């Protein structure tokens, strides 16, 4: 039974890592779109004296999307900004204790991400049903719900990634390499 659970958790880890990487790619594409919008606004403002209406709203919208699309990949790749100098020093003399503390920090981070997900879910549902928007009516408006949905999904994915880290599970990349090795032998 533990083999089945281990395989399932390893598959979940691999899927979560792939989703986090895909979300990072989407976040990078949003950055490129934001660069295009800002450049268009600068050229339109300077050359034609007609700025892009809603540029400020698009920038605000994009900044939130960029942060929350890229956050899961930051968690996945252990690039989250934190002060772990103490854990590095502790790891030199007491590696097990440092590992336990690191897993406890990951578990606490998981709990915080779950709380964010639970807190923002009702806001997303409300925004979805009310079609609440931001911006200036008649100039530029956009709905709030995509932002809330992105934050909810990002926080949920981060919670899964932190839970996987706190359990010490690594994605089973060896399964795919074993399959390709078997294919070469046959």
Buried (B, 14 or more C-beta within 10 A) or exposed (E): EEEEEEEEBBEBBBEBBEBBEEBBEBBBEBBEBBEEBBEEBEEBEEEEEEBBBBBBBBEBBBEBBBBBBBBBBBBBEEEEEEEBEEBEEBBEEEEEEBBEBBBEBBBEBBBBBBEBBEEBBEBBBEBBEEEEBEBEEEEBEBBBBBBBBBBBBBBBBBBBBBBBBBEEBEBBEEEEEEEEEEEEEE
